[in-house]
Amino acid sequence: MAATDAKALRTGTLRGVATVVVMRTDLEIARAVTLRPITDVAEDMGIPPEFIEPRGDGIAKIKLAAIDEMGPPRAKYILVTAVNPTPFGEGKTTISVGLAQGFKLLDKQAVLTLRQPSLGPTFGIKGGAAGGGYSQVVPMEEMNLHLTGDFHAVTVANNLLSALIDSHIYQGNQLSINVKRVTWRRVMDVNDRALRHIVIGLGSTLDGIPREGGFDITAASELMAILGLATSLQDLRERLGRIVVGYNRHKDPVTAEEIGGAGAMAVLLKDALNPNLMQTLEGTPALVHTGPFANIAHGNASIVADQIGIRSGDYLITEAGFGSDVGAEKFFNLKCQASGMSPDVAVIVATVRALKLNSGKFVVKAGKPLPEEMIAENTDDVLAGAANLRKHIANMRQHGVVPVVAVNSFPTDHPSELAAIGQIAEEEGVEWAIAEPFSRGAEGMVALAEAVSTAAEEGSNFVPLYSLDMSLTDKIDIIAKKVYGADGVEYDIKAQRQLASYESHGYGGLPICMAKTQYSFSHNPALLGAPTGWVLPVREVQLAAGAGFILPLTGSINRMPGLGLHPAAHNIDIDEDGNVVGLS
């Protein structure tokens, strides 16, 4: 939405005449705020000044050495997840930001950890990812654009390794790399479907060895996952060396260490490993770091950001990508197993439109408005999608984590429909609250903050779904059956061979990072609600040895998005005063 456009806040009637209350755009709201000095924000968190590196107005890098100086963990650990979303998203980031602001009104210190937005979606269909309305992370433009250059560091380091691989092959190929079995791909932080499958090395004999290749989006790079899961600079360096870039003629893995690229990549990523400190509109601390997508990677902010945040206040709020079947499952079984941290509460964001979509009665398409009949008041349509919310609640409980339902209110919602979601939560015995972060900021989040505070005192008994010493197929089966509700898993011959190879090369003890659609519990985005009587197909399995996980591919997941007919890039510009316009 362009900066000159107005956003409808709510509709109503006055003396029988329909009215619309309008509010400023996200960018206008963000620009109207006077930022607190970032050193003051860091001081609130108890970060010693020698570990703060200011990077412009309202932004700083926090050195990892601060962790050892800040004392033991003291915050309650709050995860924000959601039901299966519509293509427009259900406002998890806005809820997360608003919740951090809401705790401030309860005289509690909350710290927020979020992923950095990818430029692909920012210039694609989604727009920015700094929250929205009166619940945003600021400075908003920097958050949604280059920030401190971490994404560029990942892009350059990734492509340096690609260059070293192709140079090694060209210069004699002493490691006998099979050019048809090079698995490392180049990346860029732009949606560009034309680069998914390419041929490189064309031209004269001086231009390299021709082979098939391709590009992924930077957020899908294994380096992004490594950055998010590394617990120290030394851990980062060791993980980079373990990256498998391809296989030799004996079908043995070839690593980045053997290629000679791990050290140089560590140099490029050294500063990027330090989390970025920002603030919300109301001055609450926000650590913004790494940006792995949840449907093709593990979809969570970095471990080191959480390690700082959990030492910095009463509550640490972190957001996992997409629904609980995607980002939250990976948070529990991948990130928490790597970090050793245990969540206290899981906030499940539910919306009227998401439950109506999961009723199976409507078709919602990205880039097009919601159908009129979907906006009309109808509690039966909300209740028809209840199975989806119930399954997400069950997923939290089977991990031993207390759930709280946040009913995110949109302008087109009706009170009766919001109450219907609350009815579902009450039937499940779960605390719930209506949340209005977009329109009311902290004030609209007090009820949810109180519900989360109560749930946090109840305490959780977190347990991962599987142990790492299980076989890879057993781990995949457990996720498919217990989290997704599948009857079983069907492996293509290619996937069976890959799993057997990984087991034989000593990678059987790694956790699972499923690649799957975010729109359904299943692999098929058309199977809405909480589908039963289906089998999960695994067509291929990839190895991310440096990140430390196995990546089964289900359905038609690809790692390089494309642009739509009218991407957000069409609306983004700069005015005569040098100000960005059209960023939303």
C-alpha positions in Angstrom: 0.0 0.0 0.0 1.4 3.4 -1.0 2.2 5.8 1.8 -0.4 8.2 0.6 -3.2 5.6 0.9 -5.4 5.4 4.0 -6.1 2.1 5.8 -9.6 1.4 7.0 -9.5 0.8 10.8 -13.1 -0.3 11.4 -16.6 0.0 10.0 -19.8 0.8 11.9 -23.0 2.8 11.7 -23.9 6.3 12.9 -27.6 7.2 12.7 -28.1 4.4 10.2 -25.3 5.6 7.9 -22.3 3.4 7.3 -19.0 4.9 8.6 -15.4 4.1 8.1 -12.7 5.2 10.5 -9.3 5.6 8.8 -5.8 5.5 10.1 -2.4 6.4 8.9 -0.3 3.9 7.0 2.3 1.7 8.7 5.1 3.9 7.3 3.4 7.1 8.4 2.8 5.8 11.9 6.4 4.6 12.2 7.9 7.9 11.0 5.9 9.8 13.6 7.6 8.1 16.5 10.7 9.6 18.2 13.1 6.7 18.7 14.7 6.1 22.0 18.5 6.1 22.0 19.4 2.5 21.3 21.9 2.6 24.1 19.0 3.3 26.5 17.1 0.3 25.1 20.2 -1.9 25.6 20.6 -0.5 29.2 17.0 -1.6 30.0 18.0 -5.1 29.0 21.1 -5.1 31.2 23.6 -5.2 28.3 26.9 -3.7 29.3 27.8 -0.7 27.1 31.1 -2.3 25.8 29.0 -5.0 24.0 26.9 -2.5 22.0 27.9 -1.5 18.5 25.5 1.3 17.2 24.7 1.0 13.5 22.8 4.2 12.7 19.7 5.7 14.3 17.9 3.2 16.5 19.9 0.1 15.5 22.9 -1.6 17.2 24.7 -4.9 16.9 25.1 -6.8 20.2 28.3 -8.7 20.7 27.9 -12.4 21.7 30.3 -11.9 24.6 27.4 -10.0 26.4 25.7 -13.4 27.0 28.4 -14.5 29.6 28.2 -11.1 31.4 24.4 -10.9 31.7 23.8 -13.7 34.3 21.5 -16.7 34.1 18.3 -16.9 32.1 15.4 -15.2 34.0 12.5 -14.6 31.5 9.5 -16.8 30.8 9.9 -18.1 27.2 6.8 -17.3 25.0 6.4 -18.8 21.5 3.9 -17.1 19.1 2.6 -19.4 16.4 -0.7 -19.6 14.5 -3.4 -21.7 12.8 -2.9 -22.6 9.1 -3.0 -19.1 7.5 -4.6 -17.4 4.6 -2.2 -16.1 1.9 -2.3 -12.7 3.6 -0.9 -13.9 6.9 -2.8 -13.8 10.3 -0.7 -11.1 12.0 1.7 -13.2 14.1 4.4 -10.5 14.0 1.9 -7.8 14.9 0.6 -9.9 17.8 4.2 -10.6 18.9 5.1 -6.9 18.9 1.8 -5.9 20.5 2.3 -8.5 23.2 5.7 -7.1 24.1 4.2 -3.6 24.3 1.2 -4.9 26.3 3.4 -6.3 29.0 4.9 -2.8 29.5 1.5 -1.6 30.6 1.6 -4.4 33.2 4.9 -3.0 34.5 6.7 -6.1 33.0 9.9 -6.0 30.9 9.4 -8.0 27.7 12.0 -8.6 25.0 11.1 -9.6 21.5 13.1 -11.8 19.0 12.0 -11.8 15.4 13.5 -12.8 12.0 14.7 -10.2 9.6 12.3 -9.9 6.6 13.6 -11.1 3.2 13.6 -8.7 0.4 11.9 -11.3 -1.8 8.5 -11.1 0.0 9.0 -7.3 0.7 9.1 -6.6 -3.0 6.8 -9.5 -3.8 3.3 -10.0 -2.5 3.6 -9.8 1.3 5.2 -6.3 1.7 7.1 -5.6 4.9 7.3 -7.8 8.0 7.8 -5.3 10.8 4.4 -5.7 12.3 1.6 -3.3 11.5 -0.4 -0.3 12.6 0.5 0.6 16.2 2.4 -2.6 16.8 5.6 -2.3 14.8 9.4 -2.6 15.1 11.2 0.6 14.1 12.9 2.1 12.2 10.5 0.4 9.8 12.3 1.1 6.6 15.6 -0.3 7.8 13.8 -3.3 9.3 12.2 -4.2 5.9 15.2 -3.3 3.7 18.9 -3.8 4.2 19.1 -3.4 8.0 22.8 -4.1 8.9 23.6 -6.2 5.8 23.3 -9.7 7.4 21.3 -11.0 4.3 24.0 -9.7 2.0 26.7 -11.3 4.1 24.9 -14.7 3.7 24.4 -14.1 0.0 28.1 -13.3 -0.6 29.4 -16.2 1.6 27.0 -18.7 -0.1 28.1 -17.6 -3.6 31.8 -17.6 -2.6 31.5 -21.2 -1.8 29.7 -21.8 -5.2 32.6 -20.1 -6.9 35.2 -22.2 -5.1 33.4 -25.4 -6.0 33.3 -24.5 -9.7 36.9 -23.3 -9.6 38.0 -26.5 -8.0 36.2 -28.5 -10.8 37.8 -26.3 -13.5 41.3 -26.5 -11.9 41.6 -30.2 -12.1 39.0 -31.5 -9.7 41.4 -33.2 -7.3 38.5 -34.3 -5.1 36.8 -36.1 -8.1 33.5 -34.2 -7.6 30.8 -35.6 -9.8 29.5 -32.5 -11.6 26.1 -34.1 -11.8 26.0 -34.4 -8.0 26.9 -30.9 -6.9 24.2 -30.1 -4.4 25.3 -26.5 -3.4 23.3 -23.8 -5.2 23.7 -20.1 -5.6 21.4 -17.6 -3.9 20.0 -14.1 -4.2 17.4 -12.2 -2.0 15.0 -11.6 -4.8 12.0 -13.6 -6.1 13.1 -14.7 -9.5 11.5 -17.9 -10.9 13.7 -17.7 -14.1 16.8 -18.6 -12.0 15.4 -21.8 -10.4 17.1 -24.0 -13.1 20.0 -22.8 -15.2 23.1 -24.0 -17.0 26.4 -22.4 -16.0 29.8 -22.5 -17.6 28.7 -21.9 -21.1 31.1 -20.1 -23.5 34.7 -20.9 -24.2 36.9 -23.4 -22.4 38.1 -20.5 -20.2 34.6 -19.9 -18.9 34.3 -23.0 -16.7 32.9 -26.5 -16.9 29.2 -26.5 -18.1 26.8 -28.1 -15.7 23.2 -27.6 -14.5 22.7 -25.3 -11.5 20.3 -22.8 -10.1 19.4 -20.2 -7.5 17.5 -20.4 -4.2 16.3 -17.3 -2.3 18.8 -16.2 0.3 16.5 -17.2 3.2 16.6 -20.8 2.0 20.4 -20.9 2.0 21.9 -23.4 4.5 24.1 -20.6 5.7 21.0 -18.7 6.9 20.0 -21.8 8.9 23.5 -22.2 10.2 23.5 -18.5 11.3 20.2 -19.1 13.1 21.3 -22.3 14.9 25.0 -21.5 15.8 25.6 -20.9 19.5 29.0 -19.2 19.2 31.6 -18.1 16.6 33.5 -21.4 17.1 30.2 -23.3 16.6 29.6 -21.3 13.4 33.1 -22.1 12.0 32.6 -25.8 12.7 29.2 -25.9 11.1 30.5 -24.2 8.0 33.2 -26.8 7.6 30.6 -29.6 7.8 28.5 -28.4 4.9 28.2 -31.0 2.2 28.5 -29.4 -1.2 28.2 -32.5 -3.4 29.5 -36.1 -3.9 32.5 -37.6 -5.5 32.7 -40.4 -8.0 32.6 -42.9 -5.1 29.3 -41.3 -3.8 31.1 -40.0 -0.7 30.2 -36.5 0.5 32.5 -33.6 -0.2 32.5 -30.8 2.4 33.1 -27.1 2.4 36.2 -27.7 4.6 37.7 -30.0 1.9 36.9 -27.3 -0.8 38.7 -24.8 1.4 35.8 -22.4 1.8 34.8 -22.7 5.4 37.3 -20.2 6.8 36.5 -17.4 4.3 32.8 -17.9 4.9 33.3 -17.5 8.6 35.1 -14.2 8.0 32.2 -12.9 5.9 29.6 -14.1 8.5 31.5 -13.0 11.7 29.6 -9.7 12.2 26.4 -11.2 10.9 26.4 -13.6 13.8 25.8 -10.7 16.2 22.1 -10.0 16.7 20.5 -6.6 15.7 18.9 -4.6 18.5 15.9 -2.4 17.5 12.8 -1.3 19.4 9.0 -1.3 19.1 6.9 1.9 18.6 6.7 2.1 22.4 10.4 1.6 23.0 10.4 -2.1 24.0 13.5 -4.0 23.0 13.4 -6.1 19.8 16.2 -8.4 18.7 16.0 -8.9 14.9 18.2 -11.7 13.6 18.4 -14.2 10.7 15.6 -15.0 8.4 15.0 -18.6 7.5 11.7 -19.4 5.9 9.5 -21.9 7.8 8.2 -23.9 4.9 11.7 -24.6 3.4 13.9 -24.1 6.5 13.4 -24.0 10.3 11.7 -20.6 10.3 12.8 -19.1 13.6 14.9 -16.3 14.9 18.5 -17.1 16.0 19.4 -19.0 19.1 21.9 -16.3 20.1 19.2 -13.6 20.0 17.1 -15.8 22.3 20.1 -16.4 24.6 20.4 -12.6 25.0 16.7 -12.0 25.3 16.0 -14.6 27.9 18.6 -12.9 30.2 17.0 -9.4 29.7 13.6 -9.2 31.2 10.5 -10.9 32.6 9.3 -12.3 29.3 11.0 -13.3 26.1 8.6 -13.4 23.1 9.7 -15.1 19.9 7.8 -15.9 16.7 7.9 -19.1 14.6 6.9 -18.9 11.0 3.5 -19.9 9.7 1.3 -22.4 11.6 2.2 -24.7 14.5 2.6 -27.6 12.1 5.5 -25.8 10.4 7.4 -23.2 12.4 6.4 -24.3 15.9 7.1 -27.9 15.3 10.6 -27.0 14.1 11.0 -24.6 17.1 10.2 -27.5 19.5 12.1 -30.4 17.9 14.9 -28.6 16.1 15.7 -25.2 17.7 15.0 -26.2 21.3 17.0 -29.4 21.0 19.9 -27.3 19.6 19.6 -24.5 22.2 18.6 -26.5 25.3 15.9 -23.8 26.1 12.4 -24.8 27.0 9.2 -22.7 26.2 6.7 -21.9 28.9 3.7 -20.8 26.8 2.6 -21.1 23.1 0.3 -18.3 21.8 -1.8 -19.5 18.9 -2.9 -16.7 16.7 -6.3 -17.4 15.2 -8.4 -15.2 13.0 -12.0 -15.2 11.7 -10.8 -15.3 8.1 -8.4 -18.2 8.7 -11.0 -20.4 10.3 -13.6 -19.5 7.6 -11.0 -20.5 5.0 -10.3 -23.8 6.9 -14.1 -24.5 6.7 -13.4 -25.4 3.1 -16.3 -23.2 1.9 -14.2 -20.4 0.3 -11.4 -19.9 -2.1 -8.9 -17.2 -1.3 -6.2 -16.2 -3.8 -3.1 -14.2 -3.1 -3.3 -10.7 -4.5 -7.1 -10.7 -4.7 -9.5 -9.4 -2.0 -11.4 -11.7 0.3 -14.7 -13.0 -1.2 -17.7 -10.8 -0.1 -19.5 -13.8 1.3 -16.5 -14.6 3.4 -16.7 -11.1 5.0 -20.4 -11.4 5.8 -21.3 -12.2 9.4 -21.6 -15.9 9.8 -20.5 -17.7 13.0 -21.4 -21.1 11.5 -18.6 -20.6 9.0 -16.1 -19.8 11.8 -17.2 -22.9 13.7 -16.9 -25.0 10.6 -13.2 -24.3 10.6 -12.8 -25.2 14.3 -11.1 -28.5 13.7 -8.0 -26.6 12.5 -7.7 -24.6 15.7 -8.4 -27.7 17.8 -5.5 -29.6 16.1 -3.1 -26.7 16.7 -4.0 -26.7 20.4 -3.5 -30.4 20.6 -0.1 -30.0 18.9 1.0 -27.6 21.7 -0.2 -30.0 24.4 1.6 -33.0 23.0 4.8 -31.1 23.3 3.9 -30.4 27.0 3.5 -26.6 26.4 0.5 -24.6 27.7 -1.4 -23.0 24.8 -3.2 -19.6 24.8 -5.4 -18.5 21.9 -5.0 -14.9 20.6 -8.0 -13.9 18.5 -6.5 -11.3 16.2 -9.3 -8.8 15.4 -9.5 -7.3 11.8 -11.8 -4.4 10.7 -14.1 -6.7 8.8 -14.7 -9.1 11.7 -17.9 -9.2 13.6 -18.1 -9.5 17.5 -20.2 -12.7 17.2 -17.5 -14.2 15.0 -14.7 -13.3 17.4 -16.7 -14.8 20.3 -17.1 -18.0 18.3 -13.3 -18.4 18.3 -13.4 -17.8 22.0 -16.1 -20.5 22.3 -13.8 -23.0 20.6 -10.9 -22.1 23.0 -13.2 -22.5 26.0 -14.4 -25.9 24.8 -10.7 -26.9 24.7 -10.1 -25.5 28.2 -7.6 -22.9 26.9 -7.2 -19.3 28.0 -8.0 -16.8 25.2 -8.3 -13.1 24.6 -9.3 -10.8 21.7 -6.2 -8.9 20.5 -6.2 -5.5 18.8 -2.5 -4.7 18.3 -2.9 -3.1 14.9 -5.4 -0.4 15.9 -4.7 0.0 19.6 -1.1 -1.0 20.2 -0.3 -1.8 23.8 -3.8 -1.0 25.1 -5.3 -3.5 22.7 -3.0 -6.3 24.1 -3.4 -6.0 27.8 -6.0 -8.8 28.0 -3.8 -11.2 26.0 -0.7 -10.2 28.1 -2.7 -11.1 31.3 -3.8 -14.4 29.9 -0.2 -15.3 28.8 1.1 -14.2 32.3 -1.4 -16.5 34.0 -0.5 -19.4 31.7 3.2 -18.9 32.2 2.7 -19.3 36.0 1.0 -22.6 35.3 4.2 -23.8 33.8 4.9 -26.3 31.0 6.6 -29.6 30.9 8.2 -29.4 27.5 9.3 -32.6 25.7 10.4 -33.1 22.1 8.4 -35.5 20.0 11.3 -37.7 19.2 14.8 -38.6 20.4 17.7 -38.0 18.1 18.9 -41.6 18.3 15.8 -42.8 16.4 16.1 -43.7 12.7 15.4 -40.9 10.2 12.2 -42.6 8.9 10.9 -43.0 12.5 11.4 -39.3 13.1 9.6 -38.4 9.9 6.8 -40.8 10.7 6.3 -39.3 14.1 6.0 -35.8 12.7 3.6 -36.9 9.9 1.3 -38.9 12.2 1.4 -36.9 15.4 1.7 -33.3 14.1 0.0 -33.5 10.7 -2.5 -36.2 11.4 -1.4 -38.4 8.4 -2.0 -42.2 8.3 1.6 -42.8 7.3 4.4 -41.8 5.0 5.1 -42.9 1.4 8.7 -42.5 0.2 9.7 -42.3 -3.4 12.6 -44.6 -4.5 14.9 -41.5 -4.7 14.0 -40.5 -1.1 14.6 -44.1 0.2 18.0 -44.2 -1.4 18.9 -40.8 0.0 17.8 -41.7 3.5 19.8 -44.9 3.4 22.9 -43.0 2.1 22.6 -40.4 4.9 22.3 -43.1 7.6 25.4 -44.9 6.1 27.5 -41.7 6.2 26.7 -41.0 9.9 23.9 -38.4 9.6 21.2 -40.6 11.1 21.3 -38.7 14.4 20.2 -35.4 12.9 16.7 -33.9 13.6 14.1 -33.4 10.8 13.2 -30.1 9.1 10.2 -30.8 6.9 9.6 -28.8 3.7 5.9 -28.5 3.3 3.1 -26.1 2.4 2.0 -23.7 5.2 -1.6 -23.8 4.1 -2.5 -27.2 5.3 -1.6 -29.8 7.8 -0.9 -32.0 4.8 1.3 -31.6 1.8 -1.6 -30.5 -0.3 -2.7 -26.8 0.3 -6.3 -27.8 -0.8 -6.7 -30.1 2.2 -8.0 -27.7 4.7 -9.2 -28.0 8.3 -7.7 -31.0 10.0 -7.7 -33.6 7.3 -7.6 -37.4 8.0 -7.3 -40.5 5.8 -4.3 -39.3 3.8 -0.6 -40.3 3.4 2.3 -37.9 3.3 4.5 -38.4 0.2 8.2 -37.7 0.5 9.7 -37.3 -3.0 13.2 -36.2 -2.1 15.4 -35.8 1.0 18.2 -33.2 1.3 21.0 -33.0 3.7 22.0 -29.8 5.6 25.0 -31.2 7.5 26.3 -27.8 8.5 22.9 -26.6 9.8 22.5 -30.0 11.4 19.2 -31.3 10.0 17.6 -33.6 7.3 15.2 -31.9 4.9 12.4 -34.1 3.5 10.6 -32.4 0.6 6.9 -33.0 0.4 4.4 -31.8 -2.3 5.5 -29.1 -4.7 7.8 -27.0 -2.5 10.4 -24.9 -4.3 13.1 -22.8 -2.8 13.0 -19.8 -5.1 9.6 -17.9 -5.2 8.4 -16.0 -8.2 6.7 -12.6 -8.6 3.0 -12.1 -9.2 1.3 -9.9 -11.8 1.3 -6.9 -9.5 4.2 -7.3 -7.0 4.7 -4.8 -4.1 7.8 -3.5 -6.0 5.4 -1.7 -8.4 4.3 0.6 -5.5 7.6 1.2 -3.8 9.4 4.4 -4.9 11.3 7.5 -3.5 9.9 11.0 -3.4 11.6 14.3 -4.2 12.9 14.6 -0.6 14.5 11.2 -0.7 11.9 9.5 1.4 10.8 5.9 0.7 7.1 5.6 -0.3 4.8 2.7 -0.8 6.5 0.4 1.7 3.9 -1.5 3.8 
